[in-house]
């Protein structure tokens, strides 16, 4: 199984809209999934600019799946889904 990539948008809009709360993913993911999942920050995923009026920041990408209005719980649920722990 390939390593799952988790990219947390750290752009201004995402950070202000709750992305700051996603910082704990950097601690939780290694403890829960070991080396199966790699988490990193991204200066901007560019997802807000696609349709600003309906922006659902903060955003996280789990592989290619976009988690909008991301919370720690929603991101962990998507990782579990992709690993097959659903």
Helices and strands as residue ranges (DSSP letters): E 4-9, H 12-16, G 19-24, H 25-33, G 34-36, E 37-42, G 48-50, G 52-54, E 60-62, E 65-67, H 72-83
